[in-house]
Amino acid sequence: MTTNELISEIKKKQSFLCIGLDVDLNKIPKHLLEKDDPIFAFNKAIIDATHHLCVAYKPNTAFYEAYGLKGWKSLKKTIDYINTNYPEIFTIADAKRGDIGNTSSMYAKAFFEDLNFDSITVAPYMGKDSVEPFLAFKNKHTILLALTSNQGAFDFQTLNVKGQDLYKQVLETSTTWENSKNLMYVVGATKAEFLTDIRKIIPHNFLLVPGIGAQGGNLQDVCKYGMNDSVGLLINSSRGIIYASNKEDFAEAAATKAKELQDQMSIILNK
Amino acid sequence: MTTNELISEIKKKQSFLCIGLDVDLNKIPKHLLEKDDPIFAFNKAIIDATHHLCVAYKPNTAFYEAYGLKGWKSLKKTIDYINTNYPEIFTIADAKRGDIGNTSSMYAKAFFEDLNFDSITVAPYMGKDSVEPFLAFKNKHTILLALTSNQGAFDFQTLNVKGQDLYKQVLETSTTWENSKNLMYVVGATKAEFLTDIRKIIPHNFLLVPGIGAQGGNLQDVCKYGMNDSVGLLINSSRGIIYASNKEDFAEAAATKAKELQDQMSIILNK
């Protein structure tokens, strides 16, 4: 998917909501556990109930790998289901990969070709040649970790290098990489006040913002400081939406929560 | 596996060699492509021919994920084969994972429980709460990226923070984390001269050293600067061993290359 197609979907749906599909078998409704593939059954119901309210889905690979082969199969079925039934949706493999060049190429093949995701999250620690293999794919997007939403973000990401925080150095350096127009960035909603400075370095790129809801981030603040002329934001909520209920009405409850966010987004977009 | 068990295997086998199982279907002998599971067939032959010459195997997950479900199945068969037939071998999932706390727990479950690896490589960028969930597992080892073997290592890892290189800050900070005794570190062989300083910060931990062979690192230099009282080194070679031949004799050719390294290691251990 191109960035322009994503922007046009945002305007059409009046939403820049991304729903995180982080499925934990201990948290889903009990009746689903009798199904052949409970993870996929859960995802399918959530997707069918919310696809008109969001523009992106983001399965976190950890939640699938934890269930081994079965989990990987559920991930494959989930992405295939989205691509077949809702091809207008932007898909994010939240995989946080990154390795030396020839290895990153294999990860890019895994997520862009075999699974056919539109984008993948990538860690910056190993530098340019660990990220450029992802950037080489046309109409695919590489979402680089910049400032994450967890407490550990302050261990290294905010250390001072060359007179500024490390994460700003990551942003700056990454803009010099080949095909850097294919970059988006992860910036945690729990640190909305940092967004003003971030936008000075990368005014045009999309930001994937986790941490709304369960992690305590605030939608209005994120939009105030992080939005640009072409919206430039994908706001992710995972647990707050998909675990809104753990009873038979879980999909409707998820849709209700997603609608609440989409309503707020619509107001913001029309300001 | 405990660290003491690993050290005792090193002494018994007179080897601290780790063999990287990075299987690329474009590089393996053509006759294997007719097999049901060419990746597993290749790994099995390599493992049977080299298990007495090395103490560790390190499959890089990218090379399995690139082949989708089939690849994940080959990875599972490979680790199961090693654990069943050569339980004395230390196994490393070269996965370079790392995410917010509850997600890292899922990765830890995936690699320590479902696949039953002894260890996993983890990226440090997201800090303490992204690594500690791995460290919580008893007799499992977390191999933190410190100074990697690629050119991109110089993009961020060697930036000056608090008067020293970032990777040294990563080493220092990580020693304060809970269960930090379960930490090992990745330090590229292409930067052997850095090992003296590294050993001042982490005198006791094991180092996983990639970059010998195809990437140009030198075994003697690494041992000179990096070895400690309990050896403290796992030297990895991937392509230099597993692709020594792409004909029917590939497994013997791999054993010959592994024996060359093991011979050198034996001399170093007996100095």
Interface residues (C-beta under 8 A of the other chain):
Chain A: D22 D24 N60 A62 F63 E65 A66 Y67 G68 L69 G71 W72 K73 K76 D94 K96 R97 G98 D99 I100 G101 T103 S104 M106 Y107 K109 A110 F111 D114 L115 A123 P124 Y125 M126 G127 K128 D129 S130 V131 L145 T148 S149 N150 Q151 G152 A153 F154 D155 F156 Q157 L159 N160 V161 K162 L166 Q169 V170 T173
Chain B: D22 D24 N60 A62 F63 E65 A66 Y67 G68 L69 G71 W72 K73 K76 D94 K96 R97 G98 D99 I100 G101 T103 S104 M106 Y107 K109 A110 F111 D114 L115 A123 P124 Y125 M126 G127 K128 D129 S130 V131 L145 T148 S149 N150 Q151 G152 A153 F154 D155 F156 Q157 L159 N160 V161 K162 L166 Q169 V170 T173
